């Protein structure tokens, strides 16, 4: 199912690639959709028809962040880029990779399907563990 469209691409650096004849933007939209289904599956949603439409903002932003990571990683490795452009794309890729990781930690089953499971007497929490 298509969750993302070209209208969702709002990053000013990514927008020119929508009309670029050398870039098939649909490939990246499909990858973003696949990442949305992948995180849904990892959260226990095995039937993708249960994914609530419209998507909650965190899930949509996760898919877009992964789309941007893939796009900027591919564009960064094009041979005819100037050094400044490569740095720009790398910085964007790193930024969206960080955003995707943040959204990955926030997204829950309930957010994906739009319903709350009965979790009486249960507690779940995720956090980063740092060791020295």
CNS distance restraints for C-alpha pairs under 8 A (distance, minus, plus):
assign (resid   1 and name CA) (resid  33 and name CA) 7.39 0.50 0.50
assign (resid   2 and name CA) (resid  30 and name CA) 7.38 0.50 0.50
assign (resid   2 and name CA) (resid  33 and name CA) 6.19 0.50 0.50
assign (resid   3 and name CA) (resid  33 and name CA) 5.71 0.50 0.50
assign (resid   3 and name CA) (resid  36 and name CA) 7.99 0.50 0.50
assign (resid   3 and name CA) (resid  55 and name CA) 7.71 0.50 0.50
assign (resid   3 and name CA) (resid  60 and name CA) 7.80 0.50 0.50
assign (resid   4 and name CA) (resid   8 and name CA) 6.36 0.50 0.50
assign (resid   4 and name CA) (resid  29 and name CA) 6.09 0.50 0.50
assign (resid   4 and name CA) (resid  32 and name CA) 7.08 0.50 0.50
assign (resid   4 and name CA) (resid  33 and name CA) 6.41 0.50 0.50
assign (resid   4 and name CA) (resid  60 and name CA) 7.56 0.50 0.50
assign (resid   4 and name CA) (resid  63 and name CA) 7.73 0.50 0.50
assign (resid   4 and name CA) (resid  64 and name CA) 7.65 0.50 0.50
assign (resid   5 and name CA) (resid   9 and name CA) 7.35 0.50 0.50
assign (resid   5 and name CA) (resid  29 and name CA) 6.63 0.50 0.50
assign (resid   6 and name CA) (resid  18 and name CA) 7.06 0.50 0.50
assign (resid   6 and name CA) (resid  25 and name CA) 7.92 0.50 0.50
assign (resid   6 and name CA) (resid  29 and name CA) 7.64 0.50 0.50
assign (resid   8 and name CA) (resid  64 and name CA) 7.75 0.50 0.50
assign (resid   9 and name CA) (resid  14 and name CA) 7.11 0.50 0.50
assign (resid   9 and name CA) (resid  15 and name CA) 6.50 0.50 0.50
assign (resid   9 and name CA) (resid  64 and name CA) 7.38 0.50 0.50
assign (resid  10 and name CA) (resid  14 and name CA) 7.36 0.50 0.50
assign (resid  10 and name CA) (resid  15 and name CA) 6.46 0.50 0.50
assign (resid  11 and name CA) (resid  15 and name CA) 6.11 0.50 0.50
assign (resid  12 and name CA) (resid  16 and name CA) 7.62 0.50 0.50
assign (resid  14 and name CA) (resid  18 and name CA) 7.38 0.50 0.50
assign (resid  14 and name CA) (resid  68 and name CA) 7.44 0.50 0.50
assign (resid  14 and name CA) (resid  71 and name CA) 7.95 0.50 0.50
assign (resid  15 and name CA) (resid  19 and name CA) 7.89 0.50 0.50
assign (resid  16 and name CA) (resid  20 and name CA) 6.38 0.50 0.50
assign (resid  17 and name CA) (resid  23 and name CA) 6.18 0.50 0.50
assign (resid  17 and name CA) (resid  25 and name CA) 6.94 0.50 0.50
assign (resid  18 and name CA) (resid  23 and name CA) 7.39 0.50 0.50
assign (resid  18 and name CA) (resid  24 and name CA) 7.78 0.50 0.50
assign (resid  18 and name CA) (resid  25 and name CA) 5.70 0.50 0.50
assign (resid  19 and name CA) (resid  23 and name CA) 7.90 0.50 0.50
assign (resid  20 and name CA) (resid  24 and name CA) 7.80 0.50 0.50
assign (resid  24 and name CA) (resid  28 and name CA) 7.50 0.50 0.50
assign (resid  25 and name CA) (resid  29 and name CA) 6.35 0.50 0.50
assign (resid  26 and name CA) (resid  30 and name CA) 6.04 0.50 0.50
assign (resid  27 and name CA) (resid  31 and name CA) 6.30 0.50 0.50
assign (resid  28 and name CA) (resid  32 and name CA) 6.17 0.50 0.50
assign (resid  28 and name CA) (resid  67 and name CA) 5.59 0.50 0.50
assign (resid  28 and name CA) (resid  70 and name CA) 7.00 0.50 0.50
assign (resid  28 and name CA) (resid  71 and name CA) 6.57 0.50 0.50
assign (resid  29 and name CA) (resid  33 and name CA) 6.22 0.50 0.50
assign (resid  29 and name CA) (resid  67 and name CA) 6.54 0.50 0.50
assign (resid  30 and name CA) (resid  34 and name CA) 6.12 0.50 0.50
assign (resid  31 and name CA) (resid  35 and name CA) 6.21 0.50 0.50
assign (resid  31 and name CA) (resid  66 and name CA) 7.87 0.50 0.50
assign (resid  31 and name CA) (resid  67 and name CA) 6.39 0.50 0.50
assign (resid  32 and name CA) (resid  36 and name CA) 6.36 0.50 0.50
assign (resid  32 and name CA) (resid  63 and name CA) 4.67 0.50 0.50
assign (resid  32 and name CA) (resid  64 and name CA) 6.10 0.50 0.50
assign (resid  32 and name CA) (resid  66 and name CA) 5.94 0.50 0.50
assign (resid  32 and name CA) (resid  67 and name CA) 4.80 0.50 0.50
assign (resid  33 and name CA) (resid  37 and name CA) 6.37 0.50 0.50
assign (resid  33 and name CA) (resid  63 and name CA) 6.45 0.50 0.50
assign (resid  34 and name CA) (resid  38 and name CA) 5.99 0.50 0.50
assign (resid  35 and name CA) (resid  39 and name CA) 6.19 0.50 0.50
assign (resid  35 and name CA) (resid  63 and name CA) 5.97 0.50 0.50
assign (resid  35 and name CA) (resid  66 and name CA) 7.08 0.50 0.50
assign (resid  36 and name CA) (resid  40 and name CA) 6.21 0.50 0.50
assign (resid  36 and name CA) (resid  59 and name CA) 6.84 0.50 0.50
assign (resid  36 and name CA) (resid  60 and name CA) 7.65 0.50 0.50
assign (resid  36 and name CA) (resid  62 and name CA) 7.33 0.50 0.50
assign (resid  36 and name CA) (resid  63 and name CA) 5.45 0.50 0.50
assign (resid  37 and name CA) (resid  41 and name CA) 6.08 0.50 0.50
assign (resid  37 and name CA) (resid  48 and name CA) 6.86 0.50 0.50
assign (resid  38 and name CA) (resid  42 and name CA) 6.22 0.50 0.50
assign (resid  39 and name CA) (resid  43 and name CA) 6.22 0.50 0.50
assign (resid  39 and name CA) (resid 104 and name CA) 7.66 0.50 0.50
assign (resid  40 and name CA) (resid  44 and name CA) 6.47 0.50 0.50
assign (resid  40 and name CA) (resid  45 and name CA) 5.18 0.50 0.50
assign (resid  40 and name CA) (resid  46 and name CA) 7.44 0.50 0.50
assign (resid  40 and name CA) (resid  48 and name CA) 7.69 0.50 0.50
assign (resid  40 and name CA) (resid  51 and name CA) 7.77 0.50 0.50
assign (resid  40 and name CA) (resid 109 and name CA) 7.18 0.50 0.50
assign (resid  40 and name CA) (resid 112 and name CA) 6.68 0.50 0.50
assign (resid  41 and name CA) (resid  45 and name CA) 4.81 0.50 0.50
assign (resid  41 and name CA) (resid  46 and name CA) 5.36 0.50 0.50
assign (resid  43 and name CA) (resid 108 and name CA) 6.45 0.50 0.50
assign (resid  43 and name CA) (resid 109 and name CA) 5.35 0.50 0.50
assign (resid  44 and name CA) (resid 109 and name CA) 6.63 0.50 0.50
assign (resid  45 and name CA) (resid  50 and name CA) 7.28 0.50 0.50
assign (resid  45 and name CA) (resid  51 and name CA) 7.70 0.50 0.50
assign (resid  45 and name CA) (resid 109 and name CA) 6.95 0.50 0.50
assign (resid  45 and name CA) (resid 112 and name CA) 7.92 0.50 0.50
assign (resid  45 and name CA) (resid 113 and name CA) 7.76 0.50 0.50
assign (resid  47 and name CA) (resid  51 and name CA) 7.88 0.50 0.50
assign (resid  50 and name CA) (resid 112 and name CA) 7.97 0.50 0.50
assign (resid  50 and name CA) (resid 113 and name CA) 5.57 0.50 0.50
assign (resid  51 and name CA) (resid  55 and name CA) 7.57 0.50 0.50
assign (resid  51 and name CA) (resid 112 and name CA) 5.46 0.50 0.50
assign (resid  51 and name CA) (resid 113 and name CA) 4.82 0.50 0.50
assign (resid  51 and name CA) (resid 114 and name CA) 7.76 0.50 0.50
assign (resid  52 and name CA) (resid  56 and name CA) 7.78 0.50 0.50
assign (resid  52 and name CA) (resid 112 and name CA) 6.01 0.50 0.50
assign (resid  52 and name CA) (resid 113 and name CA) 4.93 0.50 0.50
assign (resid  52 and name CA) (resid 114 and name CA) 5.81 0.50 0.50
assign (resid  55 and name CA) (resid  59 and name CA) 6.28 0.50 0.50
assign (resid  55 and name CA) (resid  60 and name CA) 5.88 0.50 0.50
assign (resid  55 and name CA) (resid 112 and name CA) 7.31 0.50 0.50
assign (resid  56 and name CA) (resid  60 and name CA) 6.36 0.50 0.50
assign (resid  56 and name CA) (resid 111 and name CA) 6.58 0.50 0.50
assign (resid  56 and name CA) (resid 112 and name CA) 7.10 0.50 0.50
assign (resid  57 and name CA) (resid  61 and name CA) 5.93 0.50 0.50
assign (resid  58 and name CA) (resid  62 and name CA) 6.03 0.50 0.50
assign (resid  58 and name CA) (resid 103 and name CA) 6.05 0.50 0.50
assign (resid  58 and name CA) (resid 106 and name CA) 7.55 0.50 0.50
assign (resid  58 and name CA) (resid 107 and name CA) 6.71 0.50 0.50
assign (resid  59 and name CA) (resid  63 and name CA) 6.35 0.50 0.50
assign (resid  59 and name CA) (resid 103 and name CA) 7.33 0.50 0.50
assign (resid  59 and name CA) (resid 107 and name CA) 6.65 0.50 0.50
assign (resid  59 and name CA) (resid 112 and name CA) 7.30 0.50 0.50
assign (resid  60 and name CA) (resid  64 and name CA) 6.24 0.50 0.50
assign (resid  61 and name CA) (resid  65 and name CA) 5.94 0.50 0.50
assign (resid  61 and name CA) (resid 100 and name CA) 7.78 0.50 0.50
assign (resid  61 and name CA) (resid 103 and name CA) 7.54 0.50 0.50
assign (resid  62 and name CA) (resid  66 and name CA) 6.27 0.50 0.50
assign (resid  62 and name CA) (resid  99 and name CA) 7.48 0.50 0.50
assign (resid  62 and name CA) (resid 100 and name CA) 5.17 0.50 0.50
assign (resid  62 and name CA) (resid 103 and name CA) 5.66 0.50 0.50
assign (resid  62 and name CA) (resid 104 and name CA) 6.92 0.50 0.50
assign (resid  63 and name CA) (resid  67 and name CA) 6.15 0.50 0.50
assign (resid  63 and name CA) (resid 100 and name CA) 7.89 0.50 0.50
assign (resid  64 and name CA) (resid  68 and name CA) 6.10 0.50 0.50
assign (resid  65 and name CA) (resid  69 and name CA) 6.16 0.50 0.50
assign (resid  65 and name CA) (resid  96 and name CA) 5.03 0.50 0.50
assign (resid  65 and name CA) (resid  97 and name CA) 6.76 0.50 0.50
assign (resid  65 and name CA) (resid  99 and name CA) 6.56 0.50 0.50
assign (resid  65 and name CA) (resid 100 and name CA) 5.40 0.50 0.50
assign (resid  66 and name CA) (resid  70 and name CA) 6.26 0.50 0.50
assign (resid  66 and name CA) (resid  96 and name CA) 7.09 0.50 0.50
assign (resid  66 and name CA) (resid  97 and name CA) 7.03 0.50 0.50
assign (resid  66 and name CA) (resid 100 and name CA) 6.31 0.50 0.50
assign (resid  67 and name CA) (resid  71 and name CA) 6.13 0.50 0.50
assign (resid  68 and name CA) (resid  72 and name CA) 5.88 0.50 0.50
assign (resid  68 and name CA) (resid  92 and name CA) 7.98 0.50 0.50
assign (resid  68 and name CA) (resid  93 and name CA) 6.76 0.50 0.50
assign (resid  68 and name CA) (resid  96 and name CA) 6.61 0.50 0.50
assign (resid  69 and name CA) (resid  73 and name CA) 5.94 0.50 0.50
assign (resid  69 and name CA) (resid  92 and name CA) 7.69 0.50 0.50
assign (resid  69 and name CA) (resid  93 and name CA) 4.77 0.50 0.50
assign (resid  69 and name CA) (resid  94 and name CA) 7.54 0.50 0.50
assign (resid  69 and name CA) (resid  96 and name CA) 5.95 0.50 0.50
assign (resid  69 and name CA) (resid  97 and name CA) 6.15 0.50 0.50
assign (resid  70 and name CA) (resid  74 and name CA) 6.24 0.50 0.50
assign (resid  70 and name CA) (resid  93 and name CA) 7.84 0.50 0.50
assign (resid  71 and name CA) (resid  75 and name CA) 6.17 0.50 0.50
assign (resid  72 and name CA) (resid  76 and name CA) 5.77 0.50 0.50
assign (resid  72 and name CA) (resid  89 and name CA) 5.30 0.50 0.50
assign (resid  72 and name CA) (resid  90 and name CA) 6.87 0.50 0.50
assign (resid  72 and name CA) (resid  92 and name CA) 6.94 0.50 0.50
assign (resid  72 and name CA) (resid  93 and name CA) 5.55 0.50 0.50
assign (resid  73 and name CA) (resid  77 and name CA) 6.68 0.50 0.50
assign (resid  73 and name CA) (resid  89 and name CA) 7.19 0.50 0.50
assign (resid  73 and name CA) (resid  90 and name CA) 6.99 0.50 0.50
assign (resid  73 and name CA) (resid  93 and name CA) 6.38 0.50 0.50
assign (resid  74 and name CA) (resid  78 and name CA) 7.04 0.50 0.50
assign (resid  75 and name CA) (resid  89 and name CA) 7.17 0.50 0.50
assign (resid  76 and name CA) (resid  81 and name CA) 7.39 0.50 0.50
assign (resid  76 and name CA) (resid  85 and name CA) 7.52 0.50 0.50
assign (resid  76 and name CA) (resid  86 and name CA) 4.99 0.50 0.50
assign (resid  76 and name CA) (resid  87 and name CA) 7.89 0.50 0.50
assign (resid  76 and name CA) (resid  89 and name CA) 5.52 0.50 0.50
assign (resid  76 and name CA) (resid  90 and name CA) 6.46 0.50 0.50
assign (resid  77 and name CA) (resid  81 and name CA) 7.94 0.50 0.50
assign (resid  77 and name CA) (resid  86 and name CA) 7.54 0.50 0.50
assign (resid  81 and name CA) (resid  85 and name CA) 5.99 0.50 0.50
assign (resid  81 and name CA) (resid  86 and name CA) 6.27 0.50 0.50
assign (resid  82 and name CA) (resid  86 and name CA) 6.36 0.50 0.50
assign (resid  83 and name CA) (resid  87 and name CA) 6.25 0.50 0.50
assign (resid  84 and name CA) (resid  88 and name CA) 6.19 0.50 0.50
assign (resid  85 and name CA) (resid  89 and name CA) 6.18 0.50 0.50
assign (resid  86 and name CA) (resid  90 and name CA) 6.04 0.50 0.50
assign (resid  87 and name CA) (resid  91 and name CA) 6.03 0.50 0.50
assign (resid  88 and name CA) (resid  92 and name CA) 6.24 0.50 0.50
assign (resid  89 and name CA) (resid  93 and name CA) 6.03 0.50 0.50
assign (resid  90 and name CA) (resid  94 and name CA) 6.15 0.50 0.50
assign (resid  91 and name CA) (resid  95 and name CA) 6.12 0.50 0.50
assign (resid  92 and name CA) (resid  96 and name CA) 6.21 0.50 0.50
assign (resid  93 and name CA) (resid  97 and name CA) 6.02 0.50 0.50
assign (resid  94 and name CA) (resid  98 and name CA) 6.26 0.50 0.50
assign (resid  95 and name CA) (resid  99 and name CA) 6.38 0.50 0.50
assign (resid  96 and name CA) (resid 100 and name CA) 5.98 0.50 0.50
assign (resid  97 and name CA) (resid 101 and name CA) 6.28 0.50 0.50
assign (resid  98 and name CA) (resid 102 and name CA) 6.34 0.50 0.50
assign (resid  99 and name CA) (resid 103 and name CA) 6.21 0.50 0.50
assign (resid 100 and name CA) (resid 104 and name CA) 5.95 0.50 0.50
assign (resid 101 and name CA) (resid 105 and name CA) 6.53 0.50 0.50
assign (resid 102 and name CA) (resid 106 and name CA) 6.68 0.50 0.50
assign (resid 103 and name CA) (resid 107 and name CA) 6.23 0.50 0.50
assign (resid 105 and name CA) (resid 126 and name CA) 7.27 0.50 0.50
assign (resid 107 and name CA) (resid 111 and name CA) 6.41 0.50 0.50
assign (resid 107 and name CA) (resid 112 and name CA) 7.45 0.50 0.50
assign (resid 108 and name CA) (resid 112 and name CA) 6.51 0.50 0.50
assign (resid 109 and name CA) (resid 113 and name CA) 6.34 0.50 0.50
assign (resid 110 and name CA) (resid 114 and name CA) 5.37 0.50 0.50
assign (resid 110 and name CA) (resid 115 and name CA) 5.11 0.50 0.50
assign (resid 110 and name CA) (resid 116 and name CA) 5.19 0.50 0.50
assign (resid 110 and name CA) (resid 117 and name CA) 7.07 0.50 0.50
assign (resid 111 and name CA) (resid 115 and name CA) 7.24 0.50 0.50
assign (resid 119 and name CA) (resid 123 and name CA) 7.79 0.50 0.50
